[in-house]
Amino acid sequence: MSDTSKFLQGKVALVTGGSRGLGAATAETLANHGADVAISYAASADKANAVVERLKAKGVRAIAVKSDQADLSSARPLIDEVLAEFGRLDILVNNAGIAIQGQMVDDPSLDWDHYNRQWQVNVLGTIANTRAAAPRLSDGGRIIFVGSALGSHVVFPGVADYTGTKWALAGYAKGIARELGSRDITVNVIQPGIMPTDMAADVSGELPNRDAILDMHPIRRIATLEEVSETIAFLAGPHAGYINGQQLTMAGGLGI
Ligand SMILES: NC(=O)c1ccc[n+]([C@@H]2O[C@H](COP(=O)([O-])OP(=O)(O)OC[C@H]3O[C@@H](n4cnc5c(N)ncnc54)[C@H](OP(=O)(O)O)[C@@H]3O)[C@@H](O)[C@H]2O)c1
């Protein structure tokens, strides 16, 4: 009898930003379900290599590719390397991103360069990777963007640019869902609430206090990486083939 948990066997996935946080968890979850996995990263070579070792220990093929998506010219070489290594690409998880938060738009000292970098990495870099991948993605493939719950509900101030990048990705995802449907490629956006990663720790000083944040959630806790990565795996899998162009918010009911 076939192992139904291995529903991604034979598939090749690329998870951008797979060296840490949700990207690393997603790479492991996709591998648990049988996929061969490439991860990209910008700086954390040691962490990326450690993820690759954990993936290989699960019996799948895995590589890590250094590819800073702030540099748009890095997109094509990234996809080339995945194709050269695995011969195909079925699943693209656009996870890599940065969060720069805390300053209000009417703050005269607003750090324009800093905030512009967020648009460059989160939006232009993600779009460059998607454009490079789309012509070479297998028919029946999957593109999953990692957005944010803030992409549906802006629940506190100081996050306008970060939120804007995530809304931009959601609109872009719907646009390309319309364009790729004829190849049975689905495109969806998963929008997690706060997760226990470096990013959340890094911006915690810019957010309301922990109790105030938890009070906003009917399910009064933050997401686990397992919940979010398993949902990404579901969207990447065969049973999600008719879910297309959707934004799925996973934030315990935040904003309902
Ligand atoms: N954490 C949260 O609470 C939360 C909530 C909602 C949505 N999200 C979204 O979830 C995704 C993952 O976030 P996370 O919390 O796991 O973040 P994280 O812990 O900060 O990890 C970010 C990952 O992205 C990579 N990365 C950053 N800049 C990059 C660049 N220029 N080019 C290529 N890779 C780059 C990092 O690589 P290096 O290790 O090499 O730096 C790392 O692998 C992001 O899109 C984020 O916006 C996070």
The ligand as an SDF file (V2000), in Angstrom:
LIG
                    3D

 48 52  0  0  0  0  0  0  0  0999 V2000
    7.4010   35.7750   12.0000 N   0  0  0  0  0  0  0  0  0  0  0  0
    6.1940   36.2700   11.9190 C   0  0  0  0  0  0  0  0  0  0  0  0
    5.5600   36.5940   12.9400 O   0  0  0  0  0  0  0  0  0  0  0  0
    5.5360   36.4290   10.5780 C   0  0  0  0  0  0  0  0  0  0  0  0
    4.1620   36.6940   10.5510 C   0  0  0  0  0  0  0  0  0  0  0  0
    3.5240   36.7890    9.3220 C   0  0  0  0  0  0  0  0  0  0  0  0
    4.2430   36.6190    8.1600 C   0  0  0  0  0  0  0  0  0  0  0  0
    5.5830   36.3700    8.2090 N   0  0  0  0  0  0  0  0  0  0  0  0
    6.2780   36.1700    6.9380 C   0  0  0  0  0  0  0  0  0  0  0  0
    6.8110   34.8610    6.9150 O   0  0  0  0  0  0  0  0  0  0  0  0
    7.9710   34.8250    6.0950 C   0  0  0  0  0  0  0  0  0  0  0  0
    9.1120   34.1730    6.8670 C   0  0  0  0  0  0  0  0  0  0  0  0
    9.3400   34.9530    8.0220 O   0  0  0  0  0  0  0  0  0  0  0  0
   10.1950   34.4410    9.2610 P   0  0  0  0  0  0  0  0  0  0  0  0
    9.5040   34.9470   10.4670 O   0  0  0  0  0  0  0  0  0  0  0  0
   10.4880   32.9900    9.1180 O   0  0  0  0  0  0  0  0  0  0  0  0
   11.5260   35.3060    9.0390 O   0  0  0  0  0  0  0  0  0  0  0  0
   13.0080   35.0980    9.5620 P   0  0  0  0  0  0  0  0  0  0  0  0
   13.0340   34.1870   10.7140 O   0  0  0  0  0  0  0  0  0  0  0  0
   13.5640   36.4720    9.6970 O   0  0  0  0  0  0  0  0  0  0  0  0
   13.7150   34.3700    8.3160 O   0  0  0  0  0  0  0  0  0  0  0  0
   13.7810   35.0580    7.0940 C   0  0  0  0  0  0  0  0  0  0  0  0
   14.3100   34.1710    6.0060 C   0  0  0  0  0  0  0  0  0  0  0  0
   14.3140   34.9460    4.7910 O   0  0  0  0  0  0  0  0  0  0  0  0
   15.6310   35.0140    4.2910 C   0  0  0  0  0  0  0  0  0  0  0  0
   15.8930   36.2990    3.6770 N   0  0  0  0  0  0  0  0  0  0  0  0
   15.8410   37.5300    4.2440 C   0  0  0  0  0  0  0  0  0  0  0  0
   16.2060   38.4640    3.3550 N   0  0  0  0  0  0  0  0  0  0  0  0
   16.4880   37.8060    2.2040 C   0  0  0  0  0  0  0  0  0  0  0  0
   16.9460   38.2120    0.9410 C   0  0  0  0  0  0  0  0  0  0  0  0
   17.2080   39.5000    0.6600 N   0  0  0  0  0  0  0  0  0  0  0  0
   17.1330   37.2710   -0.0290 N   0  0  0  0  0  0  0  0  0  0  0  0
   16.9040   35.9590    0.2450 C   0  0  0  0  0  0  0  0  0  0  0  0
   16.4910   35.5100    1.4330 N   0  0  0  0  0  0  0  0  0  0  0  0
   16.2860   36.4340    2.4010 C   0  0  0  0  0  0  0  0  0  0  0  0
   16.5450   34.7830    5.4820 C   0  0  0  0  0  0  0  0  0  0  0  0
   17.8150   34.3350    5.0220 O   0  0  0  0  0  0  0  0  0  0  0  0
   19.1470   34.5620    5.9390 P   0  0  0  0  0  0  0  0  0  0  0  0
   19.0260   33.5920    7.0680 O   0  0  0  0  0  0  0  0  0  0  0  0
   20.2680   34.2490    5.0160 O   0  0  0  0  0  0  0  0  0  0  0  0
   19.1020   35.9850    6.4080 O   0  0  0  0  0  0  0  0  0  0  0  0
   15.7420   33.7320    6.2440 C   0  0  0  0  0  0  0  0  0  0  0  0
   15.9360   32.4590    5.6710 O   0  0  0  0  0  0  0  0  0  0  0  0
    8.2460   36.2740    5.6840 C   0  0  0  0  0  0  0  0  0  0  0  0
    7.7280   36.5040    4.3870 O   0  0  0  0  0  0  0  0  0  0  0  0
    7.4680   37.0780    6.7030 C   0  0  0  0  0  0  0  0  0  0  0  0
    7.1010   38.3490    6.2190 O   0  0  0  0  0  0  0  0  0  0  0  0
    6.2450   36.2630    9.3880 C   0  0  0  0  0  0  0  0  0  0  0  0
  1  2  1  0
  2  3  2  0
  2  4  1  0
  4  5  1  0
  4 48  2  0
  5  6  2  0
  6  7  1  0
  7  8  2  0
  8  9  1  0
  8 48  1  0
  9 10  1  0
  9 46  1  0
 10 11  1  0
 11 12  1  0
 11 44  1  0
 12 13  1  0
 13 14  1  0
 14 15  2  0
 14 16  1  0
 14 17  1  0
 17 18  1  0
 18 19  2  0
 18 20  1  0
 18 21  1  0
 21 22  1  0
 22 23  1  0
 23 24  1  0
 23 42  1  0
 24 25  1  0
 25 26  1  0
 25 36  1  0
 26 27  1  0
 26 35  1  0
 27 28  2  0
 28 29  1  0
 29 30  1  0
 29 35  2  0
 30 31  1  0
 30 32  2  0
 32 33  1  0
 33 34  2  0
 34 35  1  0
 36 37  1  0
 36 42  1  0
 37 38  1  0
 38 39  2  0
 38 40  1  0
 38 41  1  0
 42 43  1  0
 44 45  1  0
 44 46  1  0
 46 47  1  0
M  CHG  2   8   1  16  -1
M  END
$$$$
